[in-house]
Amino acid sequence: MVGFVRLHKELSPAVVRSAQSPSTNIDPRAHDGPVTELGVPLGGGDASERGERIGETARRPAGPQTPAVHALLMHLERVGFQNAPRSLGLDDAGRHVLEYIPGRVAHLGDTESPPLDPVAVGRMVRELHDALEDWHPPDDAVWVCHVPTDGDDLVVHNDVAPWNIVVASDRLVIIDWDACSPGTRIWDLAYLAHGLVPLAPATPWPDVVTRLRGLAKGYGMDEDDRILLAATLAPRAWSMYTLLAQGKEAGDEPWARLWDEGHGVVWRRDAEWAEANVDRLREALLG
């Protein structure tokens, strides 16, 4: 049986202090499923370091953010939030061990599967944000967020999108939490809206209106929130373009690779489209 170690082992001194706080100390827990000698590669977002499935767990490379991510997921488990995997600690190889969620990744590019219900997704993210509203991370928490956020009201996921949502048999589950950090609700929602609608020139305008309104309805946004979301859609898209452009110039991975694959062109196209259509997007949200 593969063992688990406490999160303060084999980490840098700064992260050790975070992991030793009451919110991150855990008893090692083993999983009930069988462990295969070779793991099955996991899917996920473009920038995520690939993990693998072993038995009923997912194993991902650990990093300086892992203790804080573990504390966050443990909090969500304690408060009964059902739309995130459980965090189980580190295995003997130093990898972050999480509950494996059977299902399909809800990427809109999968033409054989129906798109996500924006109302349901909005409701889920509202419940997530509400669950984190009063949560206080460990004092020495380390976050790895590559795109500066527009505030620090609460800790947010920063990468909620169809490629990081698993459609399980009984619920939607948000995966890939390594980029979470202090941020704002609207910043998180603006990124989600881009991938969920998607906010791109090729999306038929009636679909843009229906999905954007559905997201706002599910989240329970008031008029002021909708106006702010409309104004944030283009800046959030531009922030992704800037990340990739700067990563390409500096040779930083995986951003340089993603730029070479054309992601920078896509983000710039979509940012320009959102900027040119900001009035129509605001009207769509307020309608």
Phi and psi in degrees as GROMACS dihedral restraints (atoms count N, CA, C in turn):
[ dihedral_restraints ]
;  ai    aj    ak    al  type     phi  dphi    fc
    3     4     5     6     1   -76.1    20    10
    4     5     6     7     1   130.4    20    10
    6     7     8     9     1   -89.4    20    10
    7     8     9    10     1   169.0    20    10
    9    10    11    12     1  -121.0    20    10
   10    11    12    13     1   147.7    20    10
   12    13    14    15     1  -119.0    20    10
   13    14    15    16     1   157.6    20    10
   15    16    17    18     1   -65.8    20    10
   16    17    18    19     1   151.9    20    10
   18    19    20    21     1   -70.3    20    10
   19    20    21    22     1    -9.0    20    10
   21    22    23    24     1   -88.0    20    10
   22    23    24    25     1    -1.7    20    10
   24    25    26    27     1   -84.3    20    10
   25    26    27    28     1   143.2    20    10
   27    28    29    30     1    58.6    20    10
   28    29    30    31     1    32.0    20    10
   30    31    32    33     1  -120.6    20    10
   31    32    33    34     1   164.2    20    10
   33    34    35    36     1   -65.7    20    10
   34    35    36    37     1   158.1    20    10
   36    37    38    39     1   -54.9    20    10
   37    38    39    40     1   -38.8    20    10
   39    40    41    42     1   -62.8    20    10
   40    41    42    43     1   -38.7    20    10
   42    43    44    45     1   -77.0    20    10
   43    44    45    46     1   -29.8    20    10
   45    46    47    48     1   -57.1    20    10
   46    47    48    49     1   -44.4    20    10
   48    49    50    51     1   -62.9    20    10
   49    50    51    52     1   -38.0    20    10
   51    52    53    54     1   -65.0    20    10
   52    53    54    55     1   -44.2    20    10
   54    55    56    57     1   -70.5    20    10
   55    56    57    58     1   -21.8    20    10
   57    58    59    60     1   -86.2    20    10
   58    59    60    61     1    -4.2    20    10
   60    61    62    63     1   -69.3    20    10
   61    62    63    64     1   155.9    20    10
   63    64    65    66     1   -55.1    20    10
   64    65    66    67     1   -31.0    20    10
   66    67    68    69     1   -76.1    20    10
   67    68    69    70     1   -13.0    20    10
   69    70    71    72     1  -112.4    20    10
   70    71    72    73     1   -13.5    20    10
   72    73    74    75     1   -70.3    20    10
   73    74    75    76     1   131.0    20    10
   75    76    77    78     1  -138.3    20    10
   76    77    78    79     1   160.3    20    10
   78    79    80    81     1   -83.9    20    10
   79    80    81    82     1   134.8    20    10
   81    82    83    84     1   -57.8    20    10
   82    83    84    85     1   138.2    20    10
   84    85    86    87     1  -125.5    20    10
   85    86    87    88     1   134.0    20    10
   87    88    89    90     1   -97.3    20    10
   88    89    90    91     1   157.1    20    10
   90    91    92    93     1   -95.0    20    10
   91    92    93    94     1   160.2    20    10
   93    94    95    96     1   -88.1    20    10
   94    95    96    97     1   -20.6    20    10
   96    97    98    99     1   -77.6    20    10
   97    98    99   100     1   163.5    20    10
   99   100   101   102     1   -69.6    20    10
  100   101   102   103     1   154.0    20    10
  102   103   104   105     1  -110.4    20    10
  103   104   105   106     1   119.5    20    10
  105   106   107   108     1   -88.9    20    10
  106   107   108   109     1   151.8    20    10
  108   109   110   111     1   -66.6    20    10
  109   110   111   112     1   -37.5    20    10
  111   112   113   114     1  -111.3    20    10
  112   113   114   115     1   129.6    20    10
  114   115   116   117     1   -82.2    20    10
  115   116   117   118     1   162.8    20    10
  117   118   119   120     1   -97.8    20    10
  118   119   120   121     1   124.5    20    10
  120   121   122   123     1   -58.0    20    10
  121   122   123   124     1   143.3    20    10
  123   124   125   126     1  -100.6    20    10
  124   125   126   127     1   151.8    20    10
  126   127   128   129     1   -88.6    20    10
  127   128   129   130     1  -173.6    20    10
  129   130   131   132     1   154.6    20    10
  130   131   132   133     1  -165.2    20    10
  132   133   134   135     1   -67.9    20    10
  133   134   135   136     1   167.2    20    10
  135   136   137   138     1   -63.1    20    10
  136   137   138   139     1   -34.3    20    10
  138   139   140   141     1   -95.3    20    10
  139   140   141   142     1    -7.0    20    10
  141   142   143   144     1   -73.4    20    10
  142   143   144   145     1   143.5    20    10
  144   145   146   147     1   -73.3    20    10
  145   146   147   148     1   128.5    20    10
  147   148   149   150     1   -66.6    20    10
  148   149   150   151     1   135.7    20    10
  150   151   152   153     1  -107.2    20    10
  151   152   153   154     1  -165.3    20    10
  153   154   155   156     1  -146.3    20    10
  154   155   156   157     1   157.0    20    10
  156   157   158   159     1   -94.4    20    10
  157   158   159   160     1   131.8    20    10
  159   160   161   162     1  -131.1    20    10
  160   161   162   163     1   114.0    20    10
  162   163   164   165     1    60.9    20    10
  163   164   165   166     1  -127.1    20    10
  165   166   167   168     1  -100.7    20    10
  166   167   168   169     1    23.9    20    10
  168   169   170   171     1  -126.1    20    10
  169   170   171   172     1   158.1    20    10
  171   172   173   174     1  -110.7    20    10
  172   173   174   175     1   134.9    20    10
  174   175   176   177     1  -114.8    20    10
  175   176   177   178     1   128.1    20    10
  177   178   179   180     1  -127.3    20    10
  178   179   180   181     1   149.0    20    10
  180   181   182   183     1   -57.2    20    10
  181   182   183   184     1   133.9    20    10
  183   184   185   186     1   -83.4    20    10
  184   185   186   187     1   156.8    20    10
  186   187   188   189     1  -147.3    20    10
  187   188   189   190     1  -175.3    20    10
  189   190   191   192     1   -61.8    20    10
  190   191   192   193     1   -22.2    20    10
  192   193   194   195     1   -83.7    20    10
  193   194   195   196     1   -11.4    20    10
  195   196   197   198     1   -58.6    20    10
  196   197   198   199     1   -44.6    20    10
  198   199   200   201     1   -59.5    20    10
  199   200   201   202     1   -39.5    20    10
  201   202   203   204     1   -69.5    20    10
  202   203   204   205     1   -40.0    20    10
  204   205   206   207     1   -62.9    20    10
  205   206   207   208     1   -42.4    20    10
  207   208   209   210     1   -60.1    20    10
  208   209   210   211     1   -45.8    20    10
  210   211   212   213     1   -60.5    20    10
  211   212   213   214     1   -41.3    20    10
  213   214   215   216     1   -63.2    20    10
  214   215   216   217     1   -47.4    20    10
  216   217   218   219     1   -67.5    20    10
  217   218   219   220     1   -34.8    20    10
  219   220   221   222     1   -64.3    20    10
  220   221   222   223     1   -39.2    20    10
  222   223   224   225     1   -61.5    20    10
  223   224   225   226     1   -46.7    20    10
  225   226   227   228     1   -61.3    20    10
  226   227   228   229     1   -37.0    20    10
  228   229   230   231     1   -65.4    20    10
  229   230   231   232     1   -42.6    20    10
  231   232   233   234     1   -63.2    20    10
  232   233   234   235     1   -37.0    20    10
  234   235   236   237     1   -87.6    20    10
  235   236   237   238     1     1.1    20    10
  237   238   239   240     1    86.3    20    10
  238   239   240   241     1    17.4    20    10
  240   241   242   243     1   -72.9    20    10
  241   242   243   244     1   120.8    20    10
  243   244   245   246     1   -94.0    20    10
  244   245   246   247     1    -0.9    20    10
  246   247   248   249     1  -107.6    20    10
  247   248   249   250     1    29.8    20    10
  249   250   251   252     1  -141.7    20    10
  250   251   252   253     1   150.0    20    10
  252   253   254   255     1   -72.2    20    10
  253   254   255   256     1   154.1    20    10
  255   256   257   258     1   -76.8    20    10
  256   257   258   259     1   144.4    20    10
  258   259   260   261     1   -99.1    20    10
  259   260   261   262     1   129.6    20    10
  261   262   263   264     1  -110.6    20    10
  262   263   264   265     1    -4.2    20    10
  264   265   266   267     1   114.9    20    10
  265   266   267   268     1  -152.0    20    10
  267   268   269   270     1  -114.3    20    10
  268   269   270   271     1   146.3    20    10
  270   271   272   273     1   -91.1    20    10
  271   272   273   274     1  -177.6    20    10
  273   274   275   276     1   -64.2    20    10
  274   275   276   277     1   -20.8    20    10
  276   277   278   279     1   -89.5    20    10
  277   278   279   280     1     2.9    20    10
  279   280   281   282     1    81.5    20    10
  280   281   282   283     1    14.4    20    10
  282   283   284   285     1   -91.1    20    10
  283   284   285   286     1   150.5    20    10
  285   286   287   288     1   -74.7    20    10
  286   287   288   289     1   126.7    20    10
  288   289   290   291     1  -105.2    20    10
  289   290   291   292     1   124.3    20    10
  291   292   293   294     1  -127.8    20    10
  292   293   294   295     1   158.8    20    10
  294   295   296   297     1   -61.5    20    10
  295   296   297   298     1   131.8    20    10
  297   298   299   300     1   -83.8    20    10
  298   299   300   301     1   131.7    20    10
  300   301   302   303     1  -108.2    20    10
  301   302   303   304     1   108.4    20    10
  303   304   305   306     1   -66.3    20    10
  304   305   306   307     1   142.2    20    10
  306   307   308   309     1   149.8    20    10
  307   308   309   310     1  -171.3    20    10
  309   310   311   312     1  -111.0    20    10
  310   311   312   313     1   146.0    20    10
  312   313   314   315     1   -75.3    20    10
  313   314   315   316     1   128.5    20    10
  315   316   317   318     1   -85.7    20    10
  316   317   318   319     1    55.1    20    10
  318   319   320   321     1   -79.7    20    10
  319   320   321   322     1   131.6    20    10
  321   322   323   324     1   -64.0    20    10
  322   323   324   325     1   -18.3    20    10
  324   325   326   327     1   -70.5    20    10
  325   326   327   328     1   -12.7    20    10
  327   328   329   330     1   -82.8    20    10
  328   329   330   331     1    96.8    20    10
  330   331   332   333     1   -70.9    20    10
  331   332   333   334     1   -14.8    20    10
  333   334   335   336     1   -83.5    20    10
  334   335   336   337     1   -11.9    20    10
  336   337   338   339     1  -114.4    20    10
  337   338   339   340     1   146.3    20    10
  339   340   341   342     1   -69.3    20    10
  340   341   342   343     1   151.7    20    10
  342   343   344   345     1   -67.1    20    10
  343   344   345   346     1   159.4    20    10
  345   346   347   348     1   -64.6    20    10
  346   347   348   349     1   148.5    20    10
  348   349   350   351     1   -76.7    20    10
  349   350   351   352     1   112.7    20    10
  351   352   353   354     1   -62.1    20    10
  352   353   354   355     1   -30.2    20    10
  354   355   356   357     1   -65.5    20    10
  355   356   357   358     1   -44.9    20    10
  357   358   359   360     1   -64.7    20    10
  358   359   360   361     1   -40.5    20    10
  360   361   362   363     1   -66.9    20    10
  361   362   363   364     1   -42.8    20    10
  363   364   365   366     1   -60.5    20    10
  364   365   366   367     1   -41.7    20    10
  366   367   368   369     1   -63.5    20    10
  367   368   369   370     1   -42.2    20    10
  369   370   371   372     1   -61.7    20    10
  370   371   372   373     1   -46.0    20    10
  372   373   374   375     1   -69.2    20    10
  373   374   375   376     1   -33.7    20    10
  375   376   377   378     1   -61.5    20    10
  376   377   378   379     1   -43.8    20    10
  378   379   380   381     1   -63.9    20    10
  379   380   381   382     1   -37.7    20    10
  381   382   383   384     1   -63.1    20    10
  382   383   384   385     1   -51.3    20    10
  384   385   386   387     1   -61.7    20    10
  385   386   387   388     1   -41.0    20    10
  387   388   389   390     1   -63.5    20    10
  388   389   390   391     1   -37.0    20    10
  390   391   392   393     1   -67.4    20    10
  391   392   393   394     1   -25.8    20    10
  393   394   395   396     1  -100.6    20    10
  394   395   396   397     1    -4.9    20    10
  396   397   398   399     1   -54.9    20    10
  397   398   399   400     1   -45.1    20    10
  399   400   401   402     1  -107.1    20    10
  400   401   402   403     1    12.0    20    10
  402   403   404   405     1   -80.4    20    10
  403   404   405   406     1   135.1    20    10
  405   406   407   408     1  -110.4    20    10
  406   407   408   409     1   114.4    20    10
  408   409   410   411     1   -64.6    20    10
  409   410   411   412     1   164.2    20    10
  411   412   413   414     1   -55.1    20    10
  412   413   414   415     1   148.1    20    10
  414   415   416   417     1   -57.9    20    10
  415   416   417   418     1   -35.8    20    10
  417   418   419   420     1  -103.6    20    10
  418   419   420   421     1    27.6    20    10
  420   421   422   423     1   -58.6    20    10
  421   422   423   424     1   138.9    20    10
  423   424   425   426     1  -111.9    20    10
  424   425   426   427     1   128.5    20    10
  426   427   428   429     1  -116.3    20    10
  427   428   429   430     1   144.4    20    10
  429   430   431   432     1  -117.3    20    10
  430   431   432   433     1    91.1    20    10
  432   433   434   435     1  -120.5    20    10
  433   434   435   436     1   115.2    20    10
  435   436   437   438     1   -83.6    20    10
  436   437   438   439     1   -15.3    20    10
  438   439   440   441     1  -115.5    20    10
  439   440   441   442     1   118.6    20    10
  441   442   443   444     1   -56.9    20    10
  442   443   444   445     1   134.6    20    10
  444   445   446   447     1   -88.1    20    10
  445   446   447   448     1   173.7    20    10
  447   448   449   450     1   -99.8    20    10
  448   449   450   451     1    19.7    20    10
  450   451   452   453     1   167.6    20    10
  451   452   453   454     1  -174.6    20    10
  453   454   455   456     1  -142.8    20    10
  454   455   456   457     1    44.9    20    10
  456   457   458   459     1   -65.1    20    10
  457   458   459   460     1   -36.8    20    10
  459   460   461   462     1  -162.2    20    10
  460   461   462   463     1   168.7    20    10
  462   463   464   465     1   -80.7    20    10
  463   464   465   466     1   130.9    20    10
  465   466   467   468     1  -125.1    20    10
  466   467   468   469     1   166.1    20    10
  468   469   470   471     1   -72.2    20    10
  469   470   471   472     1   -41.4    20    10
  471   472   473   474     1    76.5    20    10
  472   473   474   475     1    -8.5    20    10
  474   475   476   477     1  -144.0    20    10
  475   476   477   478     1    30.9    20    10
  477   478   479   480     1   -73.1    20    10
  478   479   480   481     1   120.0    20    10
  480   481   482   483     1  -163.7    20    10
  481   482   483   484     1   164.8    20    10
  483   484   485   486     1   -53.2    20    10
  484   485   486   487     1   -32.6    20    10
  486   487   488   489     1   -75.4    20    10
  487   488   489   490     1    -6.3    20    10
  489   490   491   492     1  -121.3    20    10
  490   491   492   493     1    24.9    20    10
  492   493   494   495     1  -123.4    20    10
  493   494   495   496     1   124.7    20    10
  495   496   497   498     1   -98.3    20    10
  496   497   498   499     1   130.2    20    10
  498   499   500   501     1   -89.9    20    10
  499   500   501   502     1    99.1    20    10
  501   502   503   504     1   -86.3    20    10
  502   503   504   505     1   176.1    20    10
  504   505   506   507     1   -67.7    20    10
  505   506   507   508     1   -25.1    20    10
  507   508   509   510     1  -124.2    20    10
  508   509   510   511     1    -2.4    20    10
  510   511   512   513     1  -172.0    20    10
  511   512   513   514     1   169.2    20    10
  513   514   515   516     1   -92.5    20    10
  514   515   516   517     1   143.2    20    10
  516   517   518   519     1  -131.8    20    10
  517   518   519   520     1   127.3    20    10
  519   520   521   522     1   -86.2    20    10
  520   521   522   523     1   128.5    20    10
  522   523   524   525     1  -117.1    20    10
  523   524   525   526     1   178.5    20    10
  525   526   527   528     1    59.5    20    10
  526   527   528   529     1    76.1    20    10
  528   529   530   531     1   -97.6    20    10
  529   530   531   532     1     7.9    20    10
  531   532   533   534     1   -69.2    20    10
  532   533   534   535     1   -17.0    20    10
  534   535   536   537     1   -97.5    20    10
  535   536   537   538     1     5.3    20    10
  537   538   539   540     1   -66.7    20    10
  538   539   540   541     1   151.7    20    10
  540   541   542   543     1  -170.4    20    10
  541   542   543   544     1   171.7    20    10
  543   544   545   546     1   -58.2    20    10
  544   545   546   547     1   138.2    20    10
  546   547   548   549     1  -166.9    20    10
  547   548   549   550     1  -152.4    20    10
  549   550   551   552     1  -131.0    20    10
  550   551   552   553     1   159.0    20    10
  552   553   554   555     1   -61.0    20    10
  553   554   555   556     1   -45.2    20    10
  555   556   557   558     1   -66.6    20    10
  556   557   558   559     1   -40.1    20    10
  558   559   560   561     1   -59.3    20    10
  559   560   561   562     1   -43.4    20    10
  561   562   563   564     1   -63.8    20    10
  562   563   564   565     1   -43.8    20    10
  564   565   566   567     1   -69.7    20    10
  565   566   567   568     1   -33.8    20    10
  567   568   569   570     1   -65.3    20    10
  568   569   570   571     1   -40.0    20    10
  570   571   572   573     1   -66.5    20    10
  571   572   573   574     1   -44.0    20    10
  573   574   575   576     1   -59.2    20    10
  574   575   576   577     1   -44.2    20    10
  576   577   578   579     1   -59.7    20    10
  577   578   579   580     1   -38.9    20    10
  579   580   581   582     1   -57.9    20    10
  580   581   582   583     1   -46.8    20    10
  582   583   584   585     1   -81.6    20    10
  583   584   585   586     1   -30.5    20    10
  585   586   587   588     1   -76.8    20    10
  586   587   588   589     1   -38.8    20    10
  588   589   590   591     1   -67.2    20    10
  589   590   591   592     1   -50.8    20    10
  591   592   593   594     1   -80.8    20    10
  592   593   594   595     1   154.7    20    10
  594   595   596   597     1   -85.6    20    10
  595   596   597   598     1    88.1    20    10
  597   598   599   600     1  -150.5    20    10
  598   599   600   601     1   154.7    20    10
  600   601   602   603     1   -56.7    20    10
  601   602   603   604     1   -29.7    20    10
  603   604   605   606     1   -79.6    20    10
  604   605   606   607     1   -12.2    20    10
  606   607   608   609     1   -76.0    20    10
  607   608   609   610     1   124.4    20    10
  609   610   611   612     1   -55.9    20    10
  610   611   612   613     1   137.6    20    10
  612   613   614   615     1   -58.0    20    10
  613   614   615   616     1   -39.6    20    10
  615   616   617   618     1   -58.8    20    10
  616   617   618   619     1   -34.3    20    10
  618   619   620   621     1   -69.5    20    10
  619   620   621   622     1   -38.8    20    10
  621   622   623   624     1   -57.5    20    10
  622   623   624   625     1   -48.3    20    10
  624   625   626   627     1   -63.2    20    10
  625   626   627   628     1   -48.2    20    10
  627   628   629   630     1   -63.4    20    10
  628   629   630   631     1   -46.2    20    10
  630   631   632   633     1   -73.1    20    10
  631   632   633   634     1   -38.7    20    10
  633   634   635   636     1   -66.6    20    10
  634   635   636   637     1   -43.3    20    10
  636   637   638   639     1   -65.0    20    10
  637   638   639   640     1   -38.0    20    10
  639   640   641   642     1   -62.6    20    10
  640   641   642   643     1   -42.8    20    10
  642   643   644   645     1   -60.8    20    10
  643   644   645   646     1   -46.8    20    10
  645   646   647   648     1   -64.2    20    10
  646   647   648   649     1   -39.6    20    10
  648   649   650   651     1   -64.4    20    10
  649   650   651   652     1   -47.6    20    10
  651   652   653   654     1   -61.5    20    10
  652   653   654   655     1   -36.1    20    10
  654   655   656   657     1   -76.5    20    10
  655   656   657   658     1   -22.3    20    10
  657   658   659   660     1    80.6    20    10
  658   659   660   661     1    39.8    20    10
  660   661   662   663     1   -77.4    20    10
  661   662   663   664     1   137.3    20    10
  663   664   665   666     1   -87.7    20    10
  664   665   666   667     1  -178.0    20    10
  666   667   668   669     1   -62.1    20    10
  667   668   669   670     1   -43.1    20    10
  669   670   671   672     1   -62.9    20    10
  670   671   672   673     1   -41.4    20    10
  672   673   674   675     1   -63.2    20    10
  673   674   675   676     1   -39.4    20    10
  675   676   677   678     1   -66.6    20    10
  676   677   678   679     1   -39.9    20    10
  678   679   680   681     1   -64.2    20    10
  679   680   681   682     1   -42.5    20    10
  681   682   683   684     1   -66.5    20    10
  682   683   684   685     1   -39.6    20    10
  684   685   686   687     1   -61.6    20    10
  685   686   687   688     1   -45.4    20    10
  687   688   689   690     1   -58.4    20    10
  688   689   690   691     1   -39.1    20    10
  690   691   692   693     1   -74.6    20    10
  691   692   693   694     1   -17.0    20    10
  693   694   695   696     1   -96.2    20    10
  694   695   696   697     1   -14.7    20    10
  696   697   698   699     1   -59.8    20    10
  697   698   699   700     1   -47.9    20    10
  699   700   701   702     1   -69.0    20    10
  700   701   702   703     1   -47.9    20    10
  702   703   704   705     1   -57.4    20    10
  703   704   705   706     1   -36.5    20    10
  705   706   707   708     1   -67.1    20    10
  706   707   708   709     1   -40.4    20    10
  708   709   710   711     1   -65.5    20    10
  709   710   711   712     1   -41.7    20    10
  711   712   713   714     1   -61.7    20    10
  712   713   714   715     1   -33.2    20    10
  714   715   716   717     1   -63.3    20    10
  715   716   717   718     1   -33.5    20    10
  717   718   719   720     1   -73.1    20    10
  718   719   720   721     1   -39.7    20    10
  720   721   722   723     1   -60.5    20    10
  721   722   723   724     1   -44.2    20    10
  723   724   725   726     1   -62.5    20    10
  724   725   726   727     1   -42.1    20    10
  726   727   728   729     1   -56.6    20    10
  727   728   729   730     1   -47.4    20    10
  729   730   731   732     1   -70.9    20    10
  730   731   732   733     1   -39.9    20    10
  732   733   734   735     1   -63.8    20    10
  733   734   735   736     1   -45.2    20    10
  735   736   737   738     1   -68.2    20    10
  736   737   738   739     1   -36.6    20    10
  738   739   740   741     1   -64.1    20    10
  739   740   741   742     1   -38.8    20    10
  741   742   743   744     1   -64.6    20    10
  742   743   744   745     1   -45.0    20    10
  744   745   746   747     1   -63.4    20    10
  745   746   747   748     1   -37.6    20    10
  747   748   749   750     1   -87.9    20    10
  748   749   750   751     1   -10.8    20    10
  750   751   752   753     1    75.3    20    10
  751   752   753   754     1    22.8    20    10
  753   754   755   756     1   -82.1    20    10
  754   755   756   757     1   135.7    20    10
  756   757   758   759     1  -102.1    20    10
  757   758   759   760     1   150.2    20    10
  759   760   761   762     1   -87.2    20    10
  760   761   762   763     1     7.1    20    10
  762   763   764   765     1   -65.8    20    10
  763   764   765   766     1   -38.4    20    10
  765   766   767   768     1   -63.0    20    10
  766   767   768   769     1   -41.6    20    10
  768   769   770   771     1   -64.2    20    10
  769   770   771   772     1   -43.3    20    10
  771   772   773   774     1   -64.4    20    10
  772   773   774   775     1   -36.3    20    10
  774   775   776   777     1   -62.0    20    10
  775   776   777   778     1   -46.1    20    10
  777   778   779   780     1   -63.2    20    10
  778   779   780   781     1   -28.4    20    10
  780   781   782   783     1   -81.3    20    10
  781   782   783   784     1    -3.0    20    10
  783   784   785   786     1   101.0    20    10
  784   785   786   787     1     3.6    20    10
  786   787   788   789     1   -67.3    20    10
  787   788   789   790     1   -33.1    20    10
  789   790   791   792     1   -62.4    20    10
  790   791   792   793     1   -41.5    20    10
  792   793   794   795     1   -61.6    20    10
  793   794   795   796     1   -41.5    20    10
  795   796   797   798     1   -65.0    20    10
  796   797   798   799     1   -45.7    20    10
  798   799   800   801     1   -64.6    20    10
  799   800   801   802     1   -38.8    20    10
  801   802   803   804     1   -66.1    20    10
  802   803   804   805     1   -43.2    20    10
  804   805   806   807     1   -57.6    20    10
  805   806   807   808     1   -46.6    20    10
  807   808   809   810     1   -71.6    20    10
  808   809   810   811     1   -34.2    20    10
  810   811   812   813     1   -65.5    20    10
  811   812   813   814     1   -43.6    20    10
  813   814   815   816     1   -64.2    20    10
  814   815   816   817     1   -38.9    20    10
  816   817   818   819     1   -64.6    20    10
  817   818   819   820     1   -45.7    20    10
  819   820   821   822     1   -64.2    20    10
  820   821   822   823     1   -36.8    20    10
  822   823   824   825     1   -66.0    20    10
  823   824   825   826     1   -43.5    20    10
  825   826   827   828     1   -70.3    20    10
  826   827   828   829     1   -24.1    20    10
  828   829   830   831     1  -111.3    20    10
  829   830   831   832     1    21.2    20    10
  831   832   833   834     1   -59.8    20    10
  832   833   834   835     1   -37.7    20    10
  834   835   836   837     1   -66.9    20    10
  835   836   837   838     1   -42.4    20    10
  837   838   839   840     1   -67.3    20    10
  838   839   840   841     1   -36.6    20    10
  840   841   842   843     1   -67.6    20    10
  841   842   843   844     1   -38.0    20    10
  843   844   845   846     1   -65.2    20    10
  844   845   846   847     1   -42.6    20    10
  846   847   848   849     1   -62.7    20    10
  847   848   849   850     1   -38.1    20    10
  849   850   851   852     1   -63.0    20    10
  850   851   852   853     1   -40.9    20    10
  852   853   854   855     1   -70.2    20    10
  853   854   855   856     1   -31.8    20    10
  855   856   857   858     1   -88.6    20    10
  856   857   858   859     1   -11.1    20    10
